[in-house]
């Protein structure tokens, strides 16, 4: 079976879905999310939080493929998802 391909849509909802799929697999950095085509990751994470997702942000120093350090990059971790218990 082929792995599920995540479409690189620029639509806001598609970007939020790519973030959720990525975070469900484990913590991701801002660089990781850029590789997924999500350049306004902080805005998308804000929208997910507003929708009830608990996403922790830590600041880390990353080194890119050219050896340059980037201080204060975001490391996102999905802590919990909204529950549907109140929905009818």
N, C-alpha and C positions, 0 to 999 in steps of 0.2 A: 504494500500500500504506500502511495506517495505521501510525503509529509504535506500537511495543509499549507498552502501558500497564502500569505497575508497580502492582500492587494495594497499597492502603494498609492492609494487615493489621497488626494490632498483635502478632501472634504473633512470638515471638523469631526463628524461622527466616526468616520473611518479612522482618523488619527486617534481618537479616544479608544476605539476598539483595539487598535494595534498596541497602544500603551497597556491596556488591561491584559491582553494576551501575553505581552512581554513580562509584565510584573507578576502575573500568576506563575511564571516559570522561575521567578527569583528577582532579587534587587537589580536595578538597572541604573546606569549613569546617564547624564545628559548626552554624553558621546554615544552611548548605546542607542538612545532614542533618535539621535540625529541620523545614525546609520539606517534606521527604519523610516526615514523621511519625515520625521517630526521635528520641525525647527522651532516651534513655539511651545515646547514641552511644558514650560511652567504655566502657561495659560491653560493648556489641556488638562494638566494635573489639578489646577484650581477648579476647573469645571467638574472634574470627577469628584473632587472633595465636596463640592456643592451638591452633587447628586447622591452623596451619602457614603462614598468610599473613603476609608481611612488610609491615607498614604503618608508615610513618614519620609521626611527629607533630612539628609545629613549632608554636610559640606566636606568634600574630599579633594585631594590633589591627584590629578591624573597626568600620565605621561603619554603623549601621542606617538604615532608611529615614526615621527622624525626626532623623537627624543626631547621635545619641548614639554615643560611642565605647565599645567593649567591648574591654578589654585582656586578654590571656592566652587568647584563644579558640584552639581547636585547628584546625589545618590538617592534614588527613590525606592521605597519598599512598601508593597501593599500589605497592610496590617489586617484589614477586614473589609468586607463588602456589605452593601446595604441589605437588610433582610426584607423579605416580602411578607412577613408575618402579619402586618397590618393590612395588606392588600386583600380585596375581596373579588 
